[in-house]
Amino acid sequence: MQLAQLLIRIALFTVAGSAMNDLKTGCLLLHGYAGRPFEMSYLAADLRAAGYEVEAPSLPGHDGDPEAFERSRFEDWLAGAERALSDLRARCPRVFVAGFSMGGTLALALAQRHELAGVSTIAAPVFLCRLFPYFSPDPLLFCSGLLRFCRPRLAASAPRPESRRIAPWEGYEGTHFVRPLHSFKVAAGKVRQGLCRVTAPILVLHGARDRAVHPDNAWGILSRVSSARRELHLLHMRETLTSGHLLVTHEETRASVSALVLGFVGSLG
């Protein structure tokens, strides 16, 4: 942890000069599925400290109203990300986009449609489940297409308090909303199919033991994009209580995430 904090200081010192000389560089940060902009707050604070213009919007349906969230779909979240990108571009001609989990999937979708200064995915999925080799954080994911009609809401277990202390999170808990989840699953596959259209420099961060979004997603992204510059970092955690997914807020990895993103953005010129 101390080493990661030192790396942040070095990264801040290195990029602050270029960022302050070029205040036209903007950073769009996209939160994850059923989450809040809070997920990106640690990274946002470090980017702002380095002199970058930062936008971390709340995506449609994610403002605390469960009914609105249940009605929302991936297309709505992408439209919200598009609006935030347009707003930021009005102030900053050069925009870097980073997204956590579903936010990373959205970042890849934006990179397929727009010219970006760079893009970073953090524990982002381009598949949520697969039959071979088998992976699914919940077997019911395979049945989401049917369940959305007969069981649109399913009970979800609450995390242990110690888990939340290690990796803070804010968002919808206690219920799986199957319809928005199914839309995410389908859209992730479509984003994967279009990865060859991504040409921006890309930084891929993933947890080495992520049990919510399989680390193979990182390799799947890196191997399919057409970017001339590609970086991959697998982050390790000592604790085994959490799923290993919340890299952006986890006490063992959030400083490393900031250091790596800061260094990458600062190197884009």
C-alpha positions, 0 to 999 in steps of 0.5 A, a space after each residue: 500500500 505504501 509503495 502504491 501511494 508513493 507511485 501516486 505521488 510520483 505520477 502526480 508530480 510527473 503529469 501535473 506539469 503537462 496537465 496544467 499546461 494542457 487543461 484541455 485534457 478531460 477524463 470521463 469516468 464511468 461507474 459500474 452496473 447498479 453502482 454510483 459515481 462513488 466507485 470512481 471517487 478515489 480515481 477522480 480525486 487523484 486525476 483532479 489533483 493532477 490538473 485534469 478536468 474530470 466528469 463522473 456522471 451518474 448513469 440513467 437509472 442509477 440515482 437511487 430509484 429502484 423502479 427507474 433502474 428496473 426500467 433502464 437498459 444498456 442502451 440508456 446507460 450508453 446514451 448517458 455516457 454519450 451525453 457526458 462525453 459530449 459535454 466534456 468535449 465541449 470543454 476539452 477537445 481531448 478526452 480520456 475515458 475510464 470505466 469500472 466493470 460495466 463502465 468499462 464495457 461502456 468505455 469500449 462502446 464509446 471507443 468504437 464510436 468516437 476518437 478518444 485520447 485513450 481508454 482504460 477498462 477496470 475489471 470490465 466484462 465483454 462476457 458475463 458467463 460462458 459454458 466452456 470453459 465454464 464460468 458464471 458468478 451465478 448460474 441463473 445468468 444463463 437463464 436471464 432471457 427467460 427469467 426476465 419474463 417470469 421472475 424479473 426480480 430475485 433476492 440477493 444476499 447482502 455482503 458482510 460488513 467486513 467486506 464493505 469495509 475492505 471494499 466500500 460500495 454504494 448502489 442497489 443491494 438486496 435484489 437482482 433486477 433481471 431485465 437490466 442485467 439481461 440487457 447488460 449480458 447481451 450488450 457485452 457480447 455485442 461490444 466484444 464483437 466490435 472490439 476490432 474498431 477500438 484504435 485508441 491507446 488502451 490500458 486494461 486493469 483486472 483483478 487476478 482472482 476476480 470472481 465476479 468478472 473472469 480475468 479472461 475478459 482482460 485477455 479477450 479485450 486486449 487480443 481483439 482491439 486494434 490499438 497500436 498501444 496496449 497495456 495490461 496489468 493484473 492486480 493482486 490482493 492478499 485478502 480472500 473475503 471479497 470477490 476481488 472485483 472492486 479494484 477502484 475502492 478496495 483498500 489494497 488496489 485503489 492506490 495502484 489503480 490511480 497510479 497506473 491510470 495517472 501514469 498512462 494518461 500522463 504518457 499520452 501527450 
